[in-house]
Amino acid sequence: MTFKHPVIRVSAIRKAYGKTVAVDEVSFDVNEGEIFGLIGPNGAGKSTTMECVEGIRTPDRGSITVLGLDPRRDVYELQERIGVQLQQAQLQKRIKVWEAMHLWASLYRKKPEAGEQLLQQLGLAEKRDAWFMNLSGGQKQRLFIALALVNDPEVVFLDELTTGLDLQARRAIWELVRGIRDRGKTVVLTTHLMEEAERLCDRVAVIEHGRIIDIDAPQRLVDRHCPERSVTLATRDAHAAECLGRVPHAGAVERHEQRFTIRGTGDGFVTDVIQCLSENRITVTEFRTELPNLEDVFLKLTGHSIRD
């Protein structure tokens, strides 16, 4: 996918609270029309970074531009052009869905019909008369997305959007986020869920202890930092070990009774294993590949799991 010019530019920002440095010399660009993710564990500095970009917090030093505007100096002009969903967002318990939408629409001088259309698009039309407190977790997140979109923003910020949701609700939200990008919007999100980042993001910035460790497309990060792949198979063929040992770019072949594990590098490694089995007419009763992912990248870069 080809992206246009940067719409967000963050250069060497720092934010500290007393002796605690939350964001330390962070720099990145976000291109028009992409989904860009800030990924890392809780407390890594993702939300603080995003809040500085949104203009909610002021960095101690460094510079930020969003759509060519300064988030602090041009705050009112920028608010008209961005949409924000906060991590700890809440509404009054007894506000109705339609009331929230109409209120937000009025703040941006939009007609109520704009809110009603979003409720329809996000699958909330049947809940328009429900109180906020009676919505499920997924429905609340859909409502917060709708509120973030009511002013038809150019850039949308989503902070830990699916935390606490079950898998079905999470995947439904992912589809909504893809739909936002497909409508020509730029999306910036934070997440500590690596599967979410892999499924959604065109590029990600890996953050740990307030610093960016690396930035790239998820698959390119995997290819760069964790090139090894592995194949596990089961066979009774007596010549399997000898044949598998000749697979190009393969390391040592591990064997446990009739089960073999072969590790290697390169995009063609798994294909080479399959070709080896075919050429030598080796019959297998089990075949499983293990490919590295962003979780493995984070472990490689930081020395610990993102869940630790």
Secondary structure as GFF3:
##gff-version 3
##sequence-region A 1 308
A	DSSP	beta_strand	6	17	.	.	.	ID=ss1
A	DSSP	beta_strand	20	31	.	.	.	ID=ss2
A	DSSP	beta_strand	35	39	.	.	.	ID=ss3
A	DSSP	alpha_helix	46	54	.	.	.	ID=ss4
A	DSSP	beta_strand	61	66	.	.	.	ID=ss5
A	DSSP	alpha_helix	75	79	.	.	.	ID=ss6
A	DSSP	beta_strand	82	85	.	.	.	ID=ss7
A	DSSP	alpha_helix	97	107	.	.	.	ID=ss8
A	DSSP	alpha_helix	112	121	.	.	.	ID=ss9
A	DSSP	three_ten_helix	125	127	.	.	.	ID=ss10
A	DSSP	three_ten_helix	132	134	.	.	.	ID=ss11
A	DSSP	alpha_helix	137	149	.	.	.	ID=ss12
A	DSSP	beta_strand	155	159	.	.	.	ID=ss13
A	DSSP	alpha_helix	167	182	.	.	.	ID=ss14
A	DSSP	beta_strand	186	191	.	.	.	ID=ss15
A	DSSP	alpha_helix	194	200	.	.	.	ID=ss16
A	DSSP	beta_strand	203	208	.	.	.	ID=ss17
A	DSSP	beta_strand	211	216	.	.	.	ID=ss18
A	DSSP	alpha_helix	218	225	.	.	.	ID=ss19
A	DSSP	beta_strand	228	234	.	.	.	ID=ss20
A	DSSP	alpha_helix	240	244	.	.	.	ID=ss21
A	DSSP	beta_strand	250	256	.	.	.	ID=ss22
A	DSSP	beta_strand	259	265	.	.	.	ID=ss23
A	DSSP	alpha_helix	269	279	.	.	.	ID=ss24
A	DSSP	beta_strand	286	290	.	.	.	ID=ss25
A	DSSP	alpha_helix	294	302	.	.	.	ID=ss26
###
